[in-house]
Amino acid sequence: MAAVPQFSSEQPPSAIVAEAGEWLAAKWGNGARYLHQKREVVRRVSGRAEGITLQTSSRSRAGMGTWVWPRIWVTDRQVDVWQRQHPVHHGMFARGGCIFSTLIVNLGLPPDVELFGPLRHMQPATSISLSAFWAALEQEIFPNTKLLWGEPATAAELLPDLWLVFPEPLFWWAVAFGDGVAARTILARYFRGKDRARDYFDDGRRLAAAGEPAPVPIRNTMIAFGWSAVSTGALTLDEPV
């Protein structure tokens, strides 16, 4: 396997990110490809896709430094079909079949992967190297995304609490696969200790049960989520979660 690429001050950020993406795809294997236009490393199997988006920092400058904010995501074709059949669905993850999506900082990792630049040695709490990012993928990320290639019930029980940062895509995955128990398990785990979020969600449920339209503009994602859960028939107003 090729060594970790070494970048130079002569390379523009776009070239550095592309080389890093190609290296990550080669390390990952299993059919993973780097999509230059989207700046994504993607692996697809039987209607499901797993990816790493290398979102470039606005601080990146040629000769000064190149940083990316990686996003981990998983999508599913069956969920996408279900969402297209339920156009009343509002929320952050209402389209595209997303079953998981978050920046790595939400999973307990530093927010920046420094491909080239001085900050990693000056600010080790906020920047990691490309090689350290790969080690985190192998040791912390991929063991959990592996659960997202299985059934919703398994993920609902075994995903770490940290991975429930956005419960909505996991919930819709379970609903689209007809697993109401898993959908409610995901919500129940997320709402532990989050009474305010639960209140907003229930506000949305009440709006939908009363036949009220979704708030426009939707200023609170949990209200929109609760409204969508009832409007799509995924939950009733009084169903406990």
N, C-alpha and C positions, 0 to 999 in steps of 0.2 A: 504494500500500500504506500502511495506517495507520502512524503514527509509534509508536515504542515507548511503551507506556502509562506514565503517571506516577502513582505511587501516593501516598496521603496517610496521615497518622496516624489519620484518622477511619475508615479502612477496616479491617475485621477480616481476619485472615489468609486465611480461606476465600474472601472476595470478591477479594482480591488474587491468590491462586493461580488462581482461575477466570478472571479477566481476562487473566492471563499465559498460561493455557492456550489461551484463545480466540485470543489474538494469535499464539501459536506455530502454531496450526492454520491460521490465515489466511496466515501467512508461508509455511508449508510447502506449502499447496495440495494438488493431486493427490488430492483427495477426503479429506484429513485432517479429522478431527473431534475436538473436545474432549469427553470424557465426564466430566461433572461428578462423578458419584457415585464413579467410580474415580480421578478426577484424572489422567486419561491423555489424551494426544494420540495418536490412532490413525489409521493409513492401512491399508486392506484392499484387496487385489487377488487374485482367483482363488485363494482358499484360504490365502493368506499374509497376515500382518499384521505391521506394524512400529509400534512405539510408544515414547512417552516418558512414563514415569510420574513425576509431580511429587510425590514423597514429601515431605510437610511436616515440617520440623524441629520437634522438641519445644521448641526455644527460642523459636519464633515467638509473639509476643504483640502484641495490638492496640496501636498507638501506639508500639511499641518496635522491631519489626522482623519481617519475614517472610522465611524462607529455605526453599528446597527442595533436596532431594538427588535430582537426576534419575537415573532408571534407563533405559537403552536396551535394548530387547528386540525380538526377532523370533520369530514362531511360524508353524507350518505345519500345515495340516489333515492331510496325509498322514502326518506324523510322529505327530500325535495319534492317528490311527487305529491306526498300528503299535503305539504304546505301550499302547493299550487291548487289543490282541491279545496282549500279553506282560505279564501281570500280575505276573510274578516280578521285574520291573524295580524296583530300589530306587535311591534317590539323590536329589540335590537337584533334579533336573530330570526326574523320572520321569513327570510328567503334563502335559497341556496342550499338547503339541506344540512346546515351546520349542526353538528352535535357536540362540538367543543371548540372554544376559541379563547385564547388569552395571551397577553404578553408574558414573557418569562419572569418578569419582576413579580407578578402575582403568584408565582409558584415558588417564591422564596429565593430566587436567583438575582444577582445584580442586574440592573436594567440594561446596561450597555455591554455589547461585545466589541471590544476595541480591536480592529483589524490592523490599524496602523496609528501610532500616536503616543503621546507621553503620559496620558492620564492614568493608565492602569497601574503604574508604579506610584503615582502620586495619590490616587484615590481608589485603592483596592476594594473598597466596599461598594463601589458603583460600577466598576469596569472589570471584565474578565477577558482573557485571551481566547482566540479561536480554539486552541487545543483544550482549554479548560471548559469551554462551551460544549465541545464534543464529548468530553468526559461526563459532563452533567447530563447530556442527552442520553448517553449509554446507561448511566447509573441511576438517574432520577426521573427523566422524562419518558423514555421509551418503555420502561416497565409499567408505567401507568397508561400510556396511550395504547399499549397492548390490550388493556381492558376494554378500550373503545372499539376494538375490532371484534368483540364478542357480542353478547346479548345485553340489553339495558339492565336487566335484573342483577347481573354480576357487577357491572359498573356502579349501580346504585348502592350496592352493599360495600364494595371494596375500594372505591376511589378514596384517596385521602381527603379529609375535610378541606384542605387547601385547594383542592381541585374543584370544589363546588363554588368557586368565586362568582361564576355566572351560572345559576341553575337552569336558566331558560332553555338553552339548546339541549341539555341533557334531558330535561322534562319533555320537550317535543319529540326527541328521539324515542323515548319510552312510549309516548302516546301514539306516534306513527306506527310503532311496532305492536300496538294493541296491548301493552303491558301497563295497565293502570296502577298496579301495586308498585311497580318500580318508579313510576312518575310521582306518586305520592311519597314514596320513600325519599326521593331526591329533594322534594320540597320540605319534608319534615326535617331532614338533616340540615338543610340550608337555614331554615328558620329558627333553629335552636339558638337562643340568646340574641335573636334579631327581632324583637317585638315590633319595632317601628316598621321594618320591611314587611312583616306579616300584616300589619295594619293597612299599609298601602295596598298590598296584594288583595286583601279582603275588600277594600274600598272599590277596587276595580271589579271584583266579582259582583258586588252589589249593583254597580252601574250596569253591568251586562245583564244581570237577572231582572233589572227593572226596565230593560229594553232601551237603555240610554246608549247613544253612540259613544265610541271611544273619544276621550278628550282630544281636541285638536287646537293647538299643537300638543303633542304628548310630552308633557314636561317631566313626568315621573315614570321611569321604566317599569317599576313594580306595579303601578296602577294599570299600565297598559298590559302587562303580563297577566294580571288577575282578570282583567276584562277579556283578554283573548282566551284564557283557559276556560271560561264559562261560555263565551260566544261560539267556540269551536266544539263544545260538548265534551271537552276533556275532563272538566270538573263541573259539579253542580255548586250552587251557592253555599249549601250547608255541608258539603262533603268535608270531613275532617282531614287535615293534613298536618 
